Amino acid sequence: MSSTVVPLVIAFLGIVGTLVSGLMTQQLAAKAKAKELDQSARQRVQERQHETERVMMEAVRSCYVMLNTASLDFHSELNHFWHALRAGRVTDDVRARLDDARREHRARYSEAQMRVPDDVLTVIDGVHRQLNRIYGVLKRLDGGIPSGLEDNESLDRAHHQITGLWEQLTQMRRTMRRSIGVTQDSPY
């Protein structure tokens, strides 16, 4: 090569090198920015997902609290009604309180049907059915439902069912607490 060509090749390579390094720097910066934006987008999705899960869990927890309260109130009113029935002191006010407790429980149960997991709903459903079964017996004993008594319905049997319901209510509460992670299964 001639002495004039070598400096031209070196100059050419220097210019190309400068241009290529600028392009490579720009591409690397663009890739880094794209990676940063992608990571930021993934983080926002995860945050939204976490927030959605938190809101859903709070809604389920709130549903459990209201259902547990309504179930205990309904149970208490059944017991109060039983005592009034046994004493022959059932009044319209006592009947109204029982009916109000039943309506409130039904509303909370309906909400639970749409919010809670199936395994929890199975337990809740058993409590709901038993509360309403006792309600029907007491109303028939009161004469409020004209269908008449079935053979095994009596005040004593109704009281036994009311007191026996405590175990179902306890199991329902345990199942709901386990569902939201408040308690763990005991190894005992």
Secondary structure, DSSP 8 states (H G I E B T S, - for coil): --TTHHHHHHHHHHHHHHHHHHHHHHHHHHHHHHHHHHHHHHHHHHHHHHHHHHHHHHHHHHHHHHHHHHHHHHHHHHHHHHHHHHHT---HHHHHHHHHHHHHHHHHHHHHHHHS-HHHHHHHHHHHHHHHHHHHHHHHHHT-STT---TT--HHHHHHHHHHHHHHHHHHHHHHHHHTTSS-----
